[in-house]
Amino acid sequence: MKIGVPKETFPGERRVSLVPAVLPSLTKAGFEVLVESGAGVSAAYPDQAYSEKGATVVPGRDALFSQAEIVTQVRGLGANPDAGRQDLARLRKGQVVLGLLEPLAVPQSVQDLAQTGVTAFAMELMPRITRAQSMDVLSSMATVSGYKAVLMAADTLPRMFPLLMTAAGTVSPARVFVIGAGVAGLQAIATARRLGAVVQAYDVRPAVKEQIMSLGAKFVELPLEVKDAEDKGGYAKEMDESILRRQREMMVRVLAESDVVITTAAIPGKPAPKLITADMVAGMAPGSVIVDVVADRGGNCELTRPGENVVEHDVQILGPTNLPSMVPYHASQMYSKNMAAFLLHLVKKGELQLNLEDNITCETLVARDGEVVHPAVREALGLPKQEYTEKRSK
């Protein structure tokens, strides 16, 4: 089967879906890889590097789509709502599309893909089970986001992070508060600690306390009883407004004592919960920095402006919307390994095998045979339920 790797068209996107290093494993499995010329250049993977690993560099996008039986992307339609729509006319019945599709946030895009007749897989719906760890793009990209967020904070903060004993006196360490201890939050904690900061962290899920402390950070205890704080996939559940209000009230003191706040709290398919109000920002010390990692979901701070850096109450609020793209070389490497593992899972003996009794396959499959087939996406579109085989690992 021929895999096509097109150049990403989302504004500012520098990642590429497959890097040269994974090509030998794919060609060994019987794949032929086609790469649109320039697809990897922004991530520091030139065309020559692909050619040396056995890929065929195709000069035009139309030619790539017309030849490829499988198209791998970082941002497919949904995650690339404007430019991605131009590729709809290039898709054909029976073609396979894999990438980040934002199926729950933008379900209409899945219906648009279904109408082309493609078989579409949304990588962000990968179940968080042991067998799927090597395919989990959300965890990979969250790792990059948590790391980069701390570097941005350190670059913006008018203080240094580490404790320093100098001839000019002692420099006290920066105080960092991380909200949300998923993959991005844990990586932010680890990075801030490596830079020498004193780190505190909070998460509504009590189960992550041990993970926070294992990284050398202090777990902020808020006397809140939150039942069923996480879903079966390990993600935080959406909290009602009364819980969010109490969280905000209890975090006021911690924010006022912090030099840097990294917010990472997200709910899959939902807007980010508002955890930091304008009044809370006003209570922070002048020169403090907030990096809102979930700015693309609306942000955890109500003053965040996605894609902008703003100053409010003498506090700098950074709203990056695509942190992984700021570290494109390694972000592409990690995404590519996830994608290659998924491809090898789907294709056996040179043929696509859709085993709907396998939860990796059925939970990522969103469109097939002209229809939207994922139950959650169908529900979001108001479509009736249909028979759908699903078996989850125990």
WOJOSUL-V813424 format. One record per backbone hydrogen bond with DSSP energy under -1.0 kcal/mol. NH is the residue of the N-H (numbers start at 1). CO is the residue of the C=O. E is the energy in kcal/mol with one decimal. If there is no record, write none. Layout:
nh->(NH,NH)
co->(CO,CO)
e->(E,E)
This chain:
nh->(3,4,5,13,22,23,26,27,28,30,31,32,34,35,36,37,39,44,45,50,51,52,54,55,56,58,64,65,66,67,68,69,70,71,72,73,76,79,84,86,87,88,90,94,95,96,97,98,99,100,106,109,111,112,113,114,115,116,117,119,120,121,122,123,125,126,129,132,133,135,136,137,140,141,142,143,144,145,146,147,148,149,150,151,152,153,154,155,156,157,164,166,169,171,174,176,177,178,179,180,186,187,188,189,190,191,192,193,194,195,196,197,198,200,201,202,208,209,212,213,214,216,217,218,220,224,231,234,237,244,245,246,247,248,249,250,251,255,256,257,258,259,260,261,262,263,264,270,272,275,276,281,282,284,287,288,289,290,291,292,293,293,295,297,298,299,302,304,307,308,310,312,315,316,317,318,319,326,327,331,332,333,334,335,336,337,338,339,340,341,342,343,344,345,346,347,348,351,353,355,356,358,362,363,365,366,367,368,371,373,374,378,379,380,381,382,383)
co->(32,70,34,10,19,20,22,23,24,27,26,1,3,56,5,58,36,41,40,46,47,48,51,50,33,35,60,61,62,63,64,2,2,96,4,98,100,76,80,83,84,85,87,117,92,69,119,71,121,74,102,106,107,108,109,110,111,113,114,95,367,97,364,99,122,123,127,129,130,132,133,135,136,137,138,139,140,141,142,143,144,145,146,147,148,149,150,151,152,153,171,169,166,164,161,198,260,200,262,202,182,183,184,185,186,187,188,189,190,191,193,192,174,176,218,178,205,206,208,209,210,213,212,199,201,222,235,231,229,240,241,242,243,244,245,246,247,251,252,253,255,175,175,289,177,291,179,267,297,300,300,277,278,281,314,285,259,316,261,318,263,291,292,294,295,294,276,301,319,305,317,315,312,288,310,290,308,323,324,327,328,329,330,331,332,333,334,335,336,337,338,339,340,341,342,343,351,348,346,353,354,355,358,359,361,120,120,371,368,366,366,374,375,376,377,379,378)
e->(-3.1,-3.6,-2.5,-2.4,-1.5,-1.4,-1.2,-3.0,-2.2,-1.3,-2.4,-2.6,-3.6,-2.6,-2.5,-2.7,-2.3,-1.9,-3.0,-1.1,-2.4,-2.5,-1.7,-2.4,-2.6,-3.0,-1.7,-2.5,-2.2,-1.4,-2.2,-2.1,-2.2,-3.2,-2.3,-2.5,-2.4,-1.2,-1.4,-1.3,-1.3,-1.1,-1.1,-2.3,-1.8,-2.5,-2.7,-2.6,-1.4,-1.8,-2.8,-1.4,-1.4,-2.1,-2.1,-2.7,-1.8,-1.4,-1.7,-2.9,-1.8,-2.7,-2.7,-2.4,-1.6,-1.4,-1.7,-1.0,-1.4,-2.0,-1.1,-1.4,-1.7,-2.9,-2.2,-1.8,-1.4,-2.3,-2.7,-1.7,-2.7,-2.4,-1.2,-1.5,-2.4,-2.1,-2.7,-2.0,-1.6,-2.9,-2.0,-1.7,-1.8,-3.3,-2.0,-2.9,-2.8,-2.7,-3.0,-3.5,-2.6,-2.1,-2.2,-2.4,-2.4,-2.5,-2.6,-2.4,-2.1,-1.5,-1.3,-2.4,-2.8,-2.7,-2.4,-2.2,-1.7,-1.8,-2.4,-2.4,-2.0,-1.7,-1.6,-2.4,-3.1,-3.1,-2.8,-2.0,-2.8,-2.0,-2.5,-1.8,-2.4,-2.3,-2.2,-2.0,-1.4,-2.6,-2.1,-1.2,-1.4,-2.3,-2.1,-2.5,-2.5,-2.2,-2.8,-2.3,-2.1,-2.4,-2.3,-1.9,-2.2,-1.8,-3.2,-1.9,-2.5,-3.0,-2.7,-2.7,-2.0,-1.1,-1.5,-1.8,-1.9,-1.9,-2.7,-1.5,-3.7,-2.5,-2.5,-2.5,-1.7,-2.4,-3.4,-3.3,-1.9,-1.9,-1.6,-2.2,-2.2,-1.8,-2.5,-2.5,-2.8,-1.8,-1.9,-2.7,-2.9,-2.0,-1.9,-2.5,-2.3,-1.2,-2.0,-2.4,-2.4,-1.7,-2.8,-1.2,-1.0,-1.9,-2.6,-1.6,-1.5,-2.7,-1.4,-2.6,-1.8,-2.1,-1.0,-2.6,-2.4,-2.0,-1.6,-1.0,-2.9)
